[in-house]
Every structure is written in structure tokens, then in C-alpha cells.
Amino acid sequence: MIVVAFDHPFLRFSRKETFRVVQCVLHGEGAVVSHLSVVFTNNRHIRQVNRQFLGHDAVTDVITFPIAIDEEHGREGEIYVNLDRARLQAAEFGIKFSQETSRLLIHGLLHLLDYDDRTSRQKGEMTKREDHYLKRLSKVGQASTGRPCKNESSKS
């Protein structure tokens, strides 16, 4: 089950696109989730979550909380995506808000699936995976195939 919630006063990211991104990454990584909550939030709330649960008094763009891993039923987790940061970073990178929001969601999903970004090598691998899924998602978006992402080798 995938639950999408909005805790931002005015910015939104499509529920349909949220499900498409999640399904694309899960399919590509060969992963299953039994329950996933995706919360689209703002600077104030993500800072509060970051401080309360991780001990960091700072605003960030995405936070992932893996809750459980069950070999039989899949993973459970929560992902908080900061739409204020997505908007700011999209402007900085000269890309669409939706593309940066997708990247943050992908980043959060990869953390849920045990990817890490503590070292420069790990960051490079995560960025490569993010780019891979953004490319797959954009190809399907152009083709309107009804599939979450283009079928191709997932680990390229």
C-alpha cells in the first residue's frame, strides 16, 4: 500500500506521478513494499522532523525512514519530500519543479532500498541511479505507454 499526503500549504506534486515514480524504482530495483507513506512537506516541517528524529537542526530536501524489512511481505517506510527545497533546487539547476521533485522522491526510495550517500563514491552511485530512473521515466512520459517506466536493464 502506498499512501501520499500533502503537508505543504500550496505546492503540490501529482499523486499519479508519485505512484509512477515509486513503481518505476521498485520494479527496476526488484523490490517490494508492503506499506510506504510519502509526505510532501515544507521547510518548517522537515526541519522539525530532522531535529526530532535525527538530531539535526537543519532544513533538508528529503528524509527517509525505513521502518521494517519483511522478506515475505516487503519493506515498510516513510519518505518526506521538501517541496520548498525542490522548488529552490529546480530554479538553481534550471530544471522543472516536477523533475527535481521526482529526483528527490527517487533519492528517498533508494535510501529505503539500502543505498547510502555518506561517501563520495556512494553519492556518485546514487546520482547515477537517480539519473537512470529520471531517464526511464521521461522516455515513458513521452511515449505514454501506460507503464511506470521504460523496460530496459535496471542496473545500467
N, C-alpha and C positions, 0 to 999 in steps of 0.2 A: 504494500500500500504506500502510495506517495501522497503526502499532504503538502499543499502550498499555502502559505499565509503571507499577508502583507501587513507590515508594521511601519510603513512609510506613509506620511500624510498625503503625498501626491504622486510620487514616482511609482511606476508600475513596469513589470516585465510580464509578458504574456504567459498565462498558465499553459497554453498549448505548447509554446516554445520551451517552457520549463520541462514539461514531460518529454518532449522530443530530445532535448539535450541529455536528460537523465537516461533515457532509454538508449540513446546512441552510445554513451560512455559505458553503461553497464553491459550492453551487448558486445561492444568492442573489447572490453576487458574480461569478458566471460564471467561476470559477477551477477549475483542475485541479491536483492534487498527484500526483507520482509516488511520493513517499515522505514520510511525516510520522510523527515519533515524538512522542507525548505522554507526558510523565513527570509523574506526580502525586507530589509530594515534600513535604518538611518544611522548617522554618525553617533548620536546620543545613545541609542540603544546598544549598538555593537560595542561601544566603549564600556558601557555598564556590564555587558556580558563578559567582555575581555577582562575587566577588572575583577568581577565576582568569581569567575570560574578558572581563569588562567593567571591571575595575579599581575596582569599588565594594564597599567592605567594609560591606555592609548587607543586611538581610533585605528582600525584596520579595515581591509577590504572584504575579507571572508574568514569565517571561523567554522571549523568542522569538529563535531563531537561524535566520534564513534561510540556507540552505546553497547552493542553486543555483536558477536560473531557466532552464528549458529550454522554449523556445517550442513545441517539438513534444511533449514529454512532461509538462510541468507543473513545478511548484515542488517543492523538497525543503526540509525544515526540521525543527527540533526546538522543542517548546514545553514549558517546565517550569512547572507549576502548583503553587503552595504551598498545600497543604490546611490547614496550621495557620492561615495568614492568611485563607483562605476561611472557616474556622470563626469566627475572631475578627471579621472584617468582617460576616459574616452576622448575628452577635449585635449588633454595633453598629448595623446598618441595620434590624434587626428583620425579617429575611427568612430563608428556609430556606437551609441549607448548600448544598443542591443548586443553588439558584438563583444563589447567589454563585459557586459553582464553575463553573457554566455561563457566567456573565458573564466570569470570568477566562479561561476557555478561548476564548470569543468574542473577547475583547480580544487574546489571543495570536495567534489566527488573523488578525485584522485587521492586526496588525503584520506577519505573514508576507506578507500581501497588499499591503504597502507603505503602510498607514495609519500616521500618526505622531501623537504626542501631546505634542510639545515646546512648542507654544504653546497659549494658552487656546482659540483658535479650533479648532485641531486636536483638542484634548481634547474640546471640545463636539461636534465631528463624530463622534469615536469613540464617545462616550457615546450619541449619537443612534443610531448603527449598533448598538451593543450592545443598547439598549432595543428597537430594531426586531426584532432576532433573538430576544431573550427573549420578546417578544410573539408572534412567529410560532411559536416552539417551544411556548409554553404553550397556544396555540389548538389545535395538533395533539395535544398531550398530552391535552387534554380530549376531543378528538373521536376519538382512536385510529384514525386513518386508515391507519396504516402508512407514511405518507410522513414524511420527515425534518422538514418544516416546511410550514406552510400556503402554498399558492400564492397569491401576490399580488405586486404590483410590488415588486421587491427594493430599489429605491433611494428608497423613500418616507421 
